[in-house]
Amino acid sequence: SPKSPLVPSIAPERPPEPELPVERPPEPELPPERPPEPQLPPECPPESVPPERPPVPAPPERPPLSTPPKHGLPVLS
């Protein structure tokens, strides 16, 4: 029986918490609007990116040059 009285006292303390979460919902509404924008640009880049990727295979050869800073300078000049 002593446990039942304690429960009611805890319930009143929880209500104040739900009030905070209610303020957060409005924020999530803004982010959803941004995703739609990024989706349009991504569609164009993918098409132009494929042709640009072929040259990317060369990067593997650059790492070795970048390791020795001394050689990297003369090569660029």
Sequence and secondary structure as in RCSB ss.txt:
>XXXX:A:sequence
SPKSPLVPSIAPERPPEPELPVERPPEPELPPERPPEPQLPPECPPESVPPERPPVPAPPERPPLSTPPKHGLPV
LS
>XXXX:A:secstr
 THHHHHHHHHHHTTHHHHHHHHSTHHHHHHHHTTHHHHHHHHHHHHHHHHHTTTTTSGGGHHHHHSSHHHHHHH
H 
